Amino acid sequence: MQNGRNSNMNTRHQRPAAQSAGAPKRWASNPARSQPKDSHNARRNYERYLALAQAEALSGNTVGAENYYQHAEHYFRSMSSDPATARAPEEKDPR
């Protein structure tokens, strides 16, 4: 009786060498980023994270506030990169 492991090696399908050696890549190494589609979601998320940051700052949690400020900054930058947005809202920092 053969070991189950050896019998599996015999039934494994081998890939032909030509497929793996010279096959072209299906993806670009540095694809262009897509443009933001909807600045309304970015604005809403910016305002949401800004409010959360302010609430954390008022409660004395500076680490939590900084975390939320960083999230808000991400959405602020998303809005700034969108040409359809005329101007971004001003950030209020209670520090």
C-alpha positions in Angstrom: 0.0 0.0 0.0 1.3 3.4 -0.9 1.4 6.4 1.3 -1.4 8.9 0.5 1.1 11.7 0.1 3.0 9.9 -2.7 -0.1 9.1 -4.6 -1.1 12.8 -4.6 2.3 13.8 -6.2 1.6 11.5 -9.1 -1.8 13.1 -9.8 -0.6 16.7 -9.6 -0.9 18.6 -12.9 2.3 20.3 -14.0 2.3 23.7 -15.7 4.2 23.8 -19.1 7.4 25.7 -18.9 6.4 28.0 -21.8 3.4 29.4 -19.9 5.3 30.7 -16.9 8.6 31.8 -18.5 7.5 34.2 -21.2 3.9 35.0 -20.3 3.1 38.8 -20.5 1.9 40.5 -17.4 -1.8 41.3 -17.3 -1.4 44.3 -15.0 0.5 47.5 -15.2 3.3 48.0 -12.7 2.2 51.7 -12.0 -1.4 52.2 -13.0 -2.9 55.7 -12.9 -5.1 56.5 -10.0 -8.7 57.1 -10.7 -10.1 60.5 -10.1 -12.5 61.0 -7.1 -16.1 60.5 -8.4 -18.1 62.2 -5.7 -16.9 65.0 -3.5 -20.1 65.0 -1.5 -19.2 61.8 0.3 -15.7 63.2 1.0 -17.2 66.4 2.4 -19.6 64.5 4.5 -16.9 62.2 5.9 -14.6 65.2 6.4 -17.2 66.9 8.5 -18.0 63.7 10.4 -14.4 63.0 11.4 -13.8 66.7 12.2 -16.8 66.6 14.6 -15.5 63.3 16.2 -12.1 64.9 16.6 -13.5 67.9 18.3 -15.6 65.8 20.7 -12.5 63.7 21.6 -10.5 66.9 22.2 -13.2 68.3 24.5 -13.2 65.1 26.5 -9.4 65.3 26.9 -8.5 62.4 24.7 -5.7 64.0 22.6 -4.6 60.7 21.0 -8.1 59.9 19.8 -8.6 63.5 18.6 -5.4 63.3 16.6 -6.5 60.0 15.0 -9.8 61.6 13.9 -8.0 64.7 12.7 -5.8 62.5 10.5 -8.9 60.9 9.1 -10.4 64.3 8.4 -7.3 65.4 6.7 -7.5 62.5 4.3 -10.9 63.5 3.2 -9.8 67.2 3.1 -7.1 66.2 0.6 -9.6 64.1 -1.4 -11.8 67.2 -1.7 -8.9 69.4 -2.6 -7.8 67.1 -5.4 -11.3 67.1 -6.9 -11.5 69.9 -9.5 -15.3 69.9 -9.3 -15.1 71.2 -5.7 -14.8 75.0 -5.7 -13.3 75.3 -2.2 -13.0 73.0 0.8 -14.5 73.9 4.2 -12.2 75.5 6.7 -10.8 73.2 9.4 -11.5 74.2 12.9 -8.8 73.1 15.4 -9.8 73.8 19.1 -6.2 73.3 20.2 
